[in-house]
Amino acid sequence: MPIENYGVWKATPIRYTYETKEQDPKSPHLSLYYRDEEPAEGRAAINIKSGDKSDSRLVYWTVPDFHHPIIEGLADLSPGFHELEANDDLALDYIRSNLFQRQTGKLLPHDIEGENNDILDTLKPIVDRAISSKATVYLFGSAFGDGKGIHNVHMNQGSPRRWARDNGVYHDGCLIIQFDDHWEGVFLGFASQAVHTGDSGRDAGQPTPPQGYLKWADFLDVDIAPEDRETNELCDRPVLITEAMVNPKGPDNQPGVAPETVTLLNRTTSGVLLTGWSIINKSNQSQKLPDGDVLSTGSSRKFEVPNCPLSNKGGTITLLNADGLKVHGVSYTKNMARPEDAAISFN
């Protein structure tokens, strides 16, 4: 069952405190205090250590120049807490919303000696800049029952054992910051959480496959030999989405006549059989790739997606393999889609 009271709190950050390993060795938090239009301060309790004794590290992704279709909806919100349902356009999902590229994540401990080597060293400078700039913060998570703050500001799916009761899709927490001239995203998870989760029913948000699932620790751990990490990544991301024609023009510059396309690149040293693979958009409309087609090694190819329309108002594009697992995903904004007959490139 997903976390309760899920939503986003729009506010202005004013100060923060945090707990070191001496102050709280079990469940430390960074507490970010903020104001909206109410006179009382609110508090965001941000986990900075996992409660999983087998691996207490966090996994985090920072996006210093965050472009995603969600930002237009966020900017229109009034200050305060806004409850969200899973089908709301603003509800976030680390796996399905294509908020960041998975391989850019890093695993860090809570608080250790030295500089720039733990989660506190990473979070504090970002929060300091947000406060000094009087930026607007959007805190995704679960509102406290008393309405005085928010927690679960992290990935809320793919958790094992006793934490599995909180697993769900489109209920993930994070911190998104709106500065005067750009947006930034901070996304936090736990090393023991799953890279892939089920989409619906009883499996929604649960690790998939149920046994032997891929954890963030396995996907990102720098202690794994470089050649093994590369092998793991290629196995999980053998094909990339490199371009999309979202706003094409046909003959005589007739809009909507030419087909929308998605370009795929095979990164591996062997051909990839595309039978059973599909491309899906933000609305979960799906385009099956041709059965029997093989994307040869190192090659790129454009695929028409008539059953998976690509919105000119911004959206997501996700590539799934024959098992229904995410291979790669990208997002684009309305501004990126505005130029006519120009492909959007994804790095």
C-alpha positions in Angstrom: 0.0 0.0 0.0 1.5 3.4 -1.0 2.4 6.0 1.7 -0.5 8.1 3.0 -1.0 11.8 2.6 1.2 12.0 -0.4 1.7 15.3 -2.1 3.9 18.3 -2.7 4.6 21.3 -0.4 5.5 24.6 -2.1 7.4 26.9 0.3 10.5 29.1 0.9 13.3 27.5 2.9 14.6 29.4 5.9 17.0 27.3 7.9 18.0 23.7 8.6 19.5 21.4 11.2 21.0 17.9 10.9 22.0 15.0 13.0 25.6 13.6 13.0 26.4 9.9 13.6 27.1 10.8 17.3 23.8 12.5 17.7 21.7 9.8 16.0 23.5 6.7 14.8 20.3 4.9 13.8 17.8 7.2 12.0 19.4 10.7 11.4 17.6 13.3 9.4 18.3 16.7 7.9 15.4 18.9 9.0 14.6 21.7 6.5 12.4 24.4 8.0 10.3 26.5 5.6 7.5 29.0 5.4 4.5 29.2 3.1 1.6 31.6 3.6 1.0 30.4 7.1 2.7 32.1 10.1 4.1 28.9 11.5 7.2 27.2 10.2 7.0 23.8 8.5 9.6 21.0 8.8 10.7 18.6 6.2 12.3 15.5 7.7 14.8 14.3 5.1 16.4 10.9 5.7 20.2 10.9 5.5 20.7 7.2 6.4 18.9 4.0 5.6 17.4 1.9 8.4 18.5 -1.2 6.6 21.3 -2.7 8.7 22.6 -4.7 5.7 23.4 -1.5 3.8 22.7 1.9 5.4 23.9 3.9 2.4 21.7 6.3 0.5 21.6 6.6 -3.3 21.1 10.1 -4.6 20.8 11.9 -7.9 21.3 15.6 -8.3 20.2 17.3 -11.5 21.8 20.8 -11.5 19.8 22.0 -14.6 16.5 20.3 -14.2 14.2 20.3 -17.3 11.1 18.2 -17.1 7.4 18.8 -18.1 6.5 18.8 -14.4 8.0 22.2 -13.7 5.3 24.2 -15.5 2.6 22.6 -13.2 4.7 23.2 -10.1 5.3 26.9 -10.9 1.5 27.4 -11.1 0.9 26.0 -7.6 0.0 28.2 -4.7 2.2 28.0 -1.6 1.3 25.2 0.8 0.6 21.5 0.7 -1.2 19.9 -2.2 -2.3 16.3 -1.9 -1.7 14.2 -5.0 -3.2 10.9 -6.3 -1.2 8.4 -8.3 -2.9 9.5 -11.5 -2.2 13.2 -11.0 0.1 14.8 -13.5 2.3 16.1 -10.7 2.8 12.7 -9.0 6.3 11.5 -9.3 7.9 8.1 -9.9 11.6 7.5 -9.9 11.3 4.7 -12.4 8.4 5.9 -14.7 8.7 9.7 -14.7 12.2 9.8 -16.3 13.4 12.5 -13.8 17.1 11.6 -14.1 19.4 9.1 -15.8 19.8 6.1 -13.4 23.6 5.6 -14.1 24.4 9.1 -12.7 23.4 8.1 -9.2 25.9 7.8 -6.4 26.0 5.7 -3.2 27.0 7.6 0.0 27.2 6.9 3.7 25.6 9.2 6.3 28.5 10.9 8.1 32.2 10.0 7.9 35.5 11.8 8.3 36.8 13.8 5.4 35.3 16.2 2.8 32.9 15.6 0.0 32.4 11.9 0.8 29.0 11.6 2.5 25.4 12.6 2.1 25.7 15.6 4.4 28.6 17.0 2.3 26.3 16.7 -0.7 23.0 18.1 0.6 24.3 21.0 2.7 25.7 23.2 -0.1 22.5 22.7 -2.2 20.3 23.7 0.8 22.6 26.6 1.6 22.2 28.0 -1.9 18.4 27.6 -1.8 18.2 29.5 1.5 20.6 32.3 0.5 18.9 32.7 -2.8 15.4 32.7 -1.3 14.5 30.0 -3.8 11.2 28.2 -3.9 11.3 24.6 -2.8 8.9 21.8 -3.8 9.0 19.0 -1.2 7.4 15.8 -2.4 6.5 13.2 0.3 4.0 12.4 3.0 2.5 15.1 5.1 2.6 14.6 8.9 -0.8 13.9 10.5 -0.7 17.2 12.3 -0.2 19.1 9.1 3.0 20.7 10.4 5.5 19.2 7.9 6.4 16.4 5.5 8.5 13.2 5.5 9.2 10.3 3.2 11.1 12.7 1.0 12.7 9.9 -0.9 12.0 6.9 -3.2 8.9 5.1 -1.9 9.0 1.9 -3.9 11.2 -1.2 -4.4 11.9 -1.6 -0.6 12.4 -5.0 0.9 11.1 -6.8 4.0 9.3 -4.6 6.6 9.4 -1.5 4.4 7.6 -3.3 1.5 4.2 -2.2 3.0 4.9 1.4 1.9 5.7 0.5 -1.7 3.7 2.0 -4.5 4.0 3.7 -7.9 3.8 7.5 -8.4 4.3 8.2 -4.7 8.0 9.0 -4.7 9.4 11.9 -2.7 12.2 14.4 -3.6 13.3 18.0 -3.4 12.9 20.3 -6.4 14.3 23.8 -6.2 13.2 26.8 -8.3 15.9 29.5 -8.5 15.5 32.7 -10.4 17.2 31.4 -13.5 17.0 27.7 -13.4 15.6 24.6 -11.6 17.5 21.9 -9.7 16.4 18.4 -8.6 17.6 16.3 -5.6 16.4 12.7 -5.6 17.1 10.3 -2.7 16.7 6.6 -2.3 18.2 3.7 -0.4 20.9 1.3 -1.5 18.7 -1.8 -0.9 15.8 -0.6 -3.0 15.1 -2.2 -6.4 15.9 -0.7 -9.7 12.8 -2.2 -11.3 9.3 -2.5 -9.7 5.9 -3.9 -10.7 3.4 -1.6 -12.4 0.0 -2.5 -11.1 -2.1 -4.6 -8.8 -0.5 -6.3 -5.8 2.9 -6.0 -7.6 2.7 -2.2 -7.9 5.9 -0.7 -6.5 7.2 -4.1 -5.3 10.7 -5.3 -6.4 10.6 -7.2 -9.7 11.4 -10.0 -10.2 10.5 -10.8 -6.6 13.6 -12.9 -6.1 17.1 -11.9 -7.1 16.1 -8.4 -8.1 18.7 -5.7 -9.0 19.4 -3.3 -6.2 20.8 0.2 -6.5 23.8 -1.1 -4.5 24.5 -3.6 -7.3 23.8 -1.1 -10.1 26.0 1.8 -8.8 28.5 0.4 -6.3 32.0 1.8 -7.2 33.6 -1.1 -5.4 32.5 -3.4 -8.2 35.2 -3.8 -10.7 34.9 -1.3 -13.6 34.5 -4.0 -16.2 31.7 -5.6 -14.1 29.9 -2.3 -13.7 30.1 -1.7 -17.4 28.7 -5.2 -18.0 25.9 -4.6 -15.5 25.0 -1.3 -17.1 25.0 -2.6 -20.7 22.8 -5.5 -19.6 20.4 -3.1 -18.1 20.7 -0.3 -20.7 21.7 -2.0 -24.0 19.7 0.4 -26.1 19.3 4.2 -25.7 16.7 6.7 -26.9 18.8 9.3 -28.6 16.3 11.5 -30.5 12.6 12.1 -31.0 10.7 13.9 -33.7 7.8 15.3 -31.7 6.6 18.2 -33.9 7.1 17.1 -37.5 5.9 18.7 -40.7 4.8 16.9 -43.8 4.7 17.9 -47.5 4.0 21.6 -48.0 4.7 22.2 -44.3 1.5 20.5 -43.2 1.7 19.9 -39.5 0.6 16.5 -38.2 1.1 14.8 -41.6 4.6 13.5 -41.2 5.1 10.6 -38.7 6.4 11.1 -35.2 9.6 9.0 -34.6 11.9 7.8 -31.9 15.5 7.0 -32.6 17.1 4.0 -30.8 20.9 3.3 -30.5 22.3 -0.2 -29.8 25.3 0.2 -27.4 26.3 -3.4 -27.3 28.7 -5.6 -29.3 25.9 -7.8 -30.6 22.5 -7.4 -32.2 19.5 -6.8 -30.0 16.3 -8.6 -30.9 13.4 -6.2 -30.5 10.5 -8.8 -30.4 8.2 -7.9 -27.5 9.9 -4.5 -26.9 7.8 -1.3 -26.8 7.9 2.5 -26.5 5.4 4.2 -24.2 4.5 7.8 -23.6 3.4 9.7 -20.5 -0.2 8.5 -20.9 1.0 4.9 -21.1 0.0 4.6 -24.7 2.3 2.0 -26.3 4.0 1.3 -29.6 5.1 -2.2 -30.1 8.4 -2.5 -32.0 8.3 -4.9 -35.1 8.6 -8.6 -34.2 11.7 -10.1 -35.5 13.6 -6.8 -36.0 17.2 -6.8 -34.9 19.0 -3.6 -34.0 22.5 -4.4 -35.1 25.6 -3.6 -33.0 26.4 0.1 -32.8 23.6 1.1 -35.1 20.8 3.7 -34.8 17.3 3.5 -36.3 14.2 5.6 -36.3 10.9 4.0 -35.5 7.5 5.5 -36.2 5.2 5.6 -33.2 1.6 6.1 -34.5 0.1 4.4 -31.5 2.2 6.3 -29.0 1.6 10.0 -29.8 4.3 12.4 -28.5 2.7 15.5 -27.0 3.9 19.0 -28.0 3.2 20.1 -24.5 6.0 18.1 -23.0 6.2 14.4 -22.0 8.2 11.3 -21.4 9.3 8.5 -23.7 10.2 5.1 -22.2 11.7 2.0 -23.8 10.6 -1.3 -22.3 12.1 -4.8 -23.1 10.2 -8.0 -23.7 9.8 -8.5 -19.9 8.2 -5.1 -19.5 11.3 -3.7 -17.7 12.5 -0.2 -18.3 15.6 -0.1 -20.6 15.9 3.7 -21.0 13.7 6.8 -20.5 13.9 10.5 -21.4 11.7 13.5 -20.8 11.2 16.8 -22.7 9.4 20.1 -22.0 7.0 22.2 -24.1 9.8 24.6 -25.0 11.9 21.7 -26.2 9.1 20.5 -28.4 8.2 23.9 -29.8 10.6 24.1 -32.9 8.8 22.5 -35.8 10.4 19.7 -37.8 13.4 19.6 -35.5 14.4 16.4 -33.7 14.9 16.6 -29.9 18.3 15.2 -29.0 18.9 13.4 -25.7 22.4 13.0 -24.3 
